[in-house]
Amino acid sequence: MSSLFFDRVYSLCARIPIGKVATYHQLAKLVGSPRASRAVGMAMKKNPNAPTIPCHRVVASDGALTGYSAQGGLAQKKHMLLQEGVVFMGEKVDLTASLWKNE
Protein backbone atom coordinates (compact mmCIF):
# COMPACT_ATOMS: atom_id res chain seq x y z
CA MET A 1 0.00 0.00 0.00
CA SER A 2 1.09 3.54 -0.59
CA SER A 3 2.32 5.94 2.03
CA LEU A 4 -0.70 8.11 1.15
CA PHE A 5 -2.97 5.25 2.26
CA PHE A 6 -1.02 4.88 5.52
CA ASP A 7 -1.16 8.65 6.10
CA ARG A 8 -4.93 8.64 5.67
CA VAL A 9 -5.28 5.71 8.07
CA TYR A 10 -3.05 7.43 10.65
CA SER A 11 -5.07 10.63 10.34
CA LEU A 12 -8.30 8.77 11.08
CA CYS A 13 -6.78 6.71 13.85
CA ALA A 14 -5.56 9.88 15.58
CA ARG A 15 -9.21 10.99 15.81
CA ILE A 16 -10.41 7.93 17.77
CA PRO A 17 -11.25 9.39 21.18
CA ILE A 18 -10.22 7.99 24.53
CA GLY A 19 -12.74 5.37 25.62
CA LYS A 20 -13.62 4.33 22.06
CA VAL A 21 -12.25 1.88 19.50
CA ALA A 22 -12.48 1.48 15.74
CA THR A 23 -12.22 -1.72 13.74
CA TYR A 24 -9.70 -2.39 11.00
CA HIS A 25 -12.61 -2.74 8.56
CA GLN A 26 -14.19 0.50 9.72
CA LEU A 27 -10.96 2.43 9.06
CA ALA A 28 -10.54 0.75 5.67
CA LYS A 29 -14.07 1.82 4.67
CA LEU A 30 -13.49 5.37 5.91
CA VAL A 31 -10.39 5.76 3.72
CA GLY A 32 -12.32 4.48 0.71
CA SER A 33 -10.81 0.99 0.54
CA PRO A 34 -13.34 -1.32 2.23
CA ARG A 35 -11.42 -4.47 1.32
CA ALA A 36 -8.14 -3.21 2.80
CA SER A 37 -8.56 -4.25 6.45
CA ARG A 38 -5.26 -6.14 6.42
CA ALA A 39 -3.50 -3.09 4.98
CA VAL A 40 -4.91 -1.06 7.88
CA GLY A 41 -3.41 -3.68 10.19
CA MET A 42 -0.06 -3.27 8.47
CA ALA A 43 -0.29 0.49 8.93
CA MET A 44 -0.94 -0.01 12.63
CA LYS A 45 2.03 -2.38 12.88
CA LYS A 46 4.29 0.22 11.25
CA ASN A 47 2.85 3.15 13.24
CA PRO A 48 5.78 5.57 13.60
CA ASN A 49 4.02 7.88 16.07
CA ALA A 50 2.56 5.76 18.85
CA PRO A 51 0.99 6.79 21.19
CA THR A 52 0.12 10.03 19.35
CA ILE A 53 -1.55 7.78 16.79
CA PRO A 54 -3.37 5.40 19.16
CA CYS A 55 -3.08 2.12 17.28
CA HIS A 56 -4.08 0.28 20.48
CA ARG A 57 -7.62 1.60 19.84
CA VAL A 58 -8.03 -0.50 16.67
CA VAL A 59 -9.58 -3.96 17.08
CA ALA A 60 -11.02 -6.77 14.98
CA SER A 61 -14.59 -6.53 13.65
CA ASP A 62 -15.81 -8.89 16.40
CA GLY A 63 -14.11 -6.85 19.15
CA ALA A 64 -11.17 -9.22 19.53
CA LEU A 65 -7.79 -7.78 20.36
CA THR A 66 -5.31 -8.56 17.63
CA GLY A 67 -1.90 -7.51 16.45
CA TYR A 68 -0.29 -5.34 19.09
CA SER A 69 3.47 -5.37 18.58
CA ALA A 70 4.48 -2.91 21.31
CA GLN A 71 6.03 -4.08 24.56
CA GLY A 72 3.57 -6.12 26.62
CA GLY A 73 1.63 -7.35 23.59
CA LEU A 74 -2.11 -7.93 23.76
CA ALA A 75 -2.15 -7.86 27.58
CA GLN A 76 -0.77 -4.32 27.45
CA LYS A 77 -3.28 -3.36 24.75
CA LYS A 78 -6.15 -4.58 26.93
CA HIS A 79 -4.73 -2.81 29.98
CA MET A 80 -4.48 0.48 28.08
CA LEU A 81 -8.03 0.19 26.74
CA LEU A 82 -9.42 -0.64 30.19
CA GLN A 83 -7.62 2.39 31.65
CA GLU A 84 -9.28 4.54 28.98
CA GLY A 85 -12.74 3.24 29.86
CA VAL A 86 -13.32 0.85 26.96
CA VAL A 87 -15.97 -1.73 27.91
CA PHE A 88 -15.15 -5.44 27.58
CA MET A 89 -17.28 -8.56 27.49
CA GLY A 90 -14.83 -11.27 28.47
CA GLU A 91 -11.76 -10.93 26.27
CA LYS A 92 -13.47 -8.87 23.56
CA VAL A 93 -14.37 -5.20 23.38
CA ASP A 94 -18.10 -4.58 23.71
CA LEU A 95 -18.58 -2.80 20.39
CA THR A 96 -22.13 -1.76 21.24
CA ALA A 97 -20.70 0.34 24.08
CA SER A 98 -17.27 1.34 22.81
CA LEU A 99 -17.32 1.57 19.01
CA TRP A 100 -16.31 4.99 17.67
CA LYS A 101 -19.08 6.47 15.56
CA ASN A 102 -16.80 8.93 13.67
CA GLU A 103 -19.04 11.88 14.35
N, C-alpha and C positions, 0 to 999 in steps of 0.2 A: 504494500500500500504506500501511497505517497505521503510525504511529510505534510502536505496540505490536509490530507485526511486526518492524520494524527493531530495536527494543530486544531482542527475543528472538534475532534473528540475531546482534547484537553480543555478547550474553551468551554464546552458543555459540562464536562466533569467538574470544573472549577465552580460551577453554579449550583451544584447539588448542596443544599443546605445541611447544616448539622442536624442530626436526628432523622435524616431521610436517606434513602438509597435509590439508585437507578439500576436497571438491568443492562447487560451488554447489548441485548436486542433493542431495548429502548433507545440507547445512545446511537446504535447503528441506524435506526429509523430516523432519528432526529437529524443526523448528518446527511440523510438522503440515500443511504445504502443499507436497506433493511436486511440484506442477506450477509452483512459483514460483521456479524457478532464476534466471530473469532478474531477478526482484524482489530476490533475494539479491545478485545482481550490482549492482543499483542501490544497495542498502544499503552494499555495499563501496565503491562510488564516492563515496557521501556520508559515509563514515566520519568522524565528527567527532573521534575520539580515537586516530588512528594515532600512534605504533605500539603504544599500550596495547592497542588492538583490532587484532591483527595481520592486516589484510586481505591482506597479501602471501602469507599461508599458504592462500589459497583459490584453487583452480585448476579448470580444466574437467574434465569427467568422464573424458576420455581422457588427463589429465595435462598438457595444453597450458597454457601461461601465457597468460592473457588479461586484458584490462582493468585495467591498473595505471596510475592517473592521476597518481601522485606523480612528483616530479622523477627523471629517469633512465629512466622508463617500464619496459618489460618487461625490459630489460637489468639495471636496478637490482633488479627483483623477483627475477630469477634469481640475481644476485649475493648478495642477502640470504638466499635459500633455501639456496644452496650454503654460505654461511658458517654457517648453522644445522645443516648436516649432512644436508639433504634430498638424496636420491639421484636422479640424472637418468639417463635413457637418451636420448642425443642432446639434443634441445631440450625434451623432455617429462619431467615428473616420473615416476619409477618408482613407480607407485601400490602395487605389491606390497610395496615396501620402506618407503614413506614415508606411506601413507595412515593418518590418524588413525582409531582404532577407537572413539573416544568411550567409553572404559571408565571 
